[in-house]
């Protein structure tokens, strides 16, 4: 009983980290900082320059993170450094975010530098957070726990965003936004503490832990070995291909929804309100998706979510009024967290237990670069047709392609290929 109680504390501590870092995704990446940068930090720059600088900075941060991820993941595996790297990159992200409090009118260079460091910290910390999931999940519960993490994250990110929006409205000038940036940094650090205290560092299973320069040597060596033998993990690779396709559609809806709604004349109040609705709807439905996966299996649960996304894309073609946007936002909230959570846990059971850091770094790369083709197709079709409607409905192609590849994945075989005979999902 005590062992079960201790394991449950680890699970809760792991989930609480999602409460903390989700505030960065909502307040910093999605809602407040982009507007504050454009209207305050970048004031005085030529028209369209703020948007271009923001895009360049986001891309640079993504490329740096993608370049570092595989090596850092491999080093974390052989050196027993998952928690240490998680803490380092959490502090990089949270402290950089807190220092956004100092950004005022015309401080566009400082804003971009701090955002780049915060985004890099957020991205890299997620690798080591995700890599802990197969180690803390009790047998048969990996889908449930992955879903719980997303659910708690939705609640945490949504709650702080709501408080921050109130601060922006009630406090004079840009003080509300600046205090919001500071609150995100403090919030993120606070909810990291339980994980650092209660979740143990996974046992190193690759010939024992090593130190110093040997960690680097062994890390690079293990990465090279994995790349040479990557074809032995066929089912995992097919799953990554499916994930790359359908997550491109999911990510494009997340990134382009506000722009699409604004282009159709939906006001800012409705856009932000719908974003909050997505957060709070996403919490219970993420939990429900975890239960659904237990009943029908992870692949089937993901497929159901992707079919639902196809209907959302089709419905968005006819969007005209604000209430249409609200309905679509709620519909997205019903499947967004579930698809992401079950994707993470399905991938997790096909990852070699001794190399979770390295393989979740690969997962992170596919996740980041799956946001390229969708927005590009959206933009091209919008320009060719003169309307965003064809751009949004074209995302059905990504969901259909993802379903097609997902059907070819044999998860049980993938588990055996990884050598995980006693993994955290019941077979």
MOVEN-V760658 format. One record per backbone hydrogen bond with DSSP energy under -1.0 kcal/mol. NH is the residue of the N-H (numbers start at 1). CO is the residue of the C=O. If there is no record, write none. Layout:
BEGIN
nh=NH co=CO
nh=NH co=CO
END
This chain:
BEGIN
nh=5 co=1
nh=6 co=2
nh=7 co=3
nh=8 co=4
nh=9 co=5
nh=10 co=6
nh=11 co=7
nh=12 co=8
nh=13 co=9
nh=14 co=10
nh=15 co=11
nh=16 co=12
nh=17 co=13
nh=19 co=15
nh=20 co=16
nh=21 co=17
nh=22 co=18
nh=25 co=21
nh=26 co=22
nh=27 co=23
nh=29 co=24
nh=30 co=25
nh=31 co=26
nh=32 co=27
nh=33 co=27
nh=36 co=32
nh=37 co=33
nh=38 co=34
nh=39 co=35
nh=40 co=36
nh=41 co=36
nh=42 co=37
nh=43 co=40
nh=45 co=42
nh=49 co=46
nh=52 co=48
nh=53 co=49
nh=54 co=50
nh=55 co=51
nh=56 co=52
nh=57 co=53
nh=58 co=54
nh=59 co=55
nh=60 co=56
nh=61 co=57
nh=62 co=58
nh=63 co=59
nh=64 co=60
nh=65 co=61
nh=66 co=62
nh=67 co=63
nh=68 co=64
nh=69 co=65
nh=72 co=68
nh=73 co=69
nh=74 co=70
nh=75 co=71
nh=76 co=72
nh=77 co=73
nh=78 co=74
nh=79 co=75
nh=81 co=76
nh=85 co=81
nh=86 co=82
nh=87 co=83
nh=88 co=84
nh=89 co=85
nh=90 co=86
nh=91 co=87
nh=92 co=88
nh=93 co=89
nh=94 co=90
nh=95 co=91
nh=96 co=92
nh=97 co=93
nh=98 co=94
nh=99 co=95
nh=100 co=97
nh=101 co=98
nh=102 co=99
nh=103 co=100
nh=106 co=40
nh=107 co=104
nh=108 co=106
nh=111 co=107
nh=112 co=108
nh=113 co=109
nh=114 co=110
nh=115 co=111
nh=116 co=112
nh=117 co=113
nh=118 co=114
nh=119 co=115
nh=120 co=116
nh=121 co=117
nh=122 co=118
nh=123 co=119
nh=124 co=120
nh=125 co=121
nh=126 co=122
nh=128 co=124
nh=129 co=125
nh=130 co=126
nh=131 co=127
nh=132 co=129
nh=133 co=130
nh=136 co=132
nh=137 co=133
nh=141 co=138
nh=142 co=424
nh=145 co=141
nh=146 co=142
nh=147 co=143
nh=148 co=144
nh=149 co=145
nh=150 co=146
nh=151 co=147
nh=152 co=148
nh=153 co=149
nh=154 co=150
nh=155 co=151
nh=156 co=152
nh=157 co=153
nh=158 co=154
nh=159 co=155
nh=160 co=156
nh=161 co=157
nh=162 co=158
nh=163 co=159
nh=164 co=160
nh=165 co=161
nh=166 co=162
nh=167 co=163
nh=168 co=164
nh=169 co=165
nh=170 co=166
nh=171 co=167
nh=175 co=172
nh=178 co=174
nh=179 co=175
nh=180 co=176
nh=181 co=177
nh=182 co=178
nh=183 co=179
nh=184 co=180
nh=185 co=181
nh=186 co=182
nh=187 co=183
nh=188 co=184
nh=189 co=185
nh=190 co=186
nh=191 co=187
nh=192 co=189
nh=196 co=192
nh=197 co=193
nh=198 co=194
nh=199 co=195
nh=214 co=211
nh=215 co=212
nh=217 co=213
nh=218 co=214
nh=219 co=215
nh=220 co=216
nh=221 co=217
nh=222 co=218
nh=223 co=219
nh=224 co=220
nh=225 co=221
nh=226 co=222
nh=227 co=223
nh=228 co=224
nh=229 co=225
nh=232 co=229
nh=233 co=230
nh=237 co=233
nh=238 co=234
nh=239 co=235
nh=240 co=236
nh=241 co=237
nh=242 co=238
nh=243 co=239
nh=244 co=240
nh=245 co=241
nh=246 co=242
nh=247 co=243
nh=249 co=245
nh=250 co=246
nh=251 co=247
nh=252 co=248
nh=253 co=249
nh=254 co=250
nh=255 co=251
nh=256 co=252
nh=257 co=253
nh=260 co=256
nh=261 co=257
nh=262 co=258
nh=263 co=259
nh=264 co=260
nh=265 co=262
nh=266 co=261
nh=271 co=267
nh=272 co=268
nh=273 co=269
nh=274 co=270
nh=275 co=271
nh=276 co=272
nh=277 co=273
nh=278 co=274
nh=279 co=275
nh=280 co=276
nh=281 co=277
nh=282 co=278
nh=285 co=281
nh=286 co=282
nh=287 co=283
nh=288 co=284
nh=289 co=285
nh=290 co=286
nh=291 co=287
nh=292 co=288
nh=293 co=289
nh=294 co=290
nh=295 co=291
nh=296 co=292
nh=297 co=293
nh=301 co=297
nh=302 co=298
nh=303 co=299
nh=304 co=300
nh=305 co=301
nh=306 co=302
nh=307 co=303
nh=308 co=304
nh=309 co=305
nh=310 co=306
nh=311 co=307
nh=312 co=308
nh=313 co=309
nh=314 co=310
nh=315 co=311
nh=316 co=312
nh=318 co=315
nh=319 co=316
nh=325 co=321
nh=326 co=322
nh=327 co=323
nh=328 co=324
nh=329 co=325
nh=330 co=326
nh=331 co=327
nh=332 co=328
nh=333 co=329
nh=334 co=330
nh=335 co=332
nh=336 co=332
nh=339 co=335
nh=340 co=336
nh=341 co=337
nh=342 co=338
nh=343 co=339
nh=344 co=340
nh=345 co=341
nh=346 co=342
nh=347 co=343
nh=348 co=344
nh=349 co=345
nh=350 co=347
nh=355 co=352
nh=359 co=355
nh=360 co=356
nh=361 co=357
nh=362 co=358
nh=363 co=359
nh=364 co=360
nh=365 co=361
nh=366 co=362
nh=367 co=363
nh=368 co=364
nh=369 co=365
nh=371 co=368
nh=376 co=372
nh=377 co=373
nh=378 co=374
nh=379 co=375
nh=380 co=376
nh=381 co=377
nh=382 co=378
nh=383 co=379
nh=384 co=380
nh=385 co=381
nh=386 co=382
nh=392 co=388
nh=393 co=389
nh=394 co=390
nh=395 co=392
nh=396 co=393
nh=397 co=394
nh=399 co=395
nh=400 co=396
nh=401 co=397
nh=402 co=398
nh=403 co=399
nh=404 co=400
nh=405 co=401
nh=406 co=402
nh=407 co=403
nh=408 co=405
nh=409 co=406
nh=414 co=410
nh=415 co=411
nh=416 co=412
nh=417 co=413
nh=418 co=414
nh=419 co=416
nh=420 co=415
nh=421 co=419
END
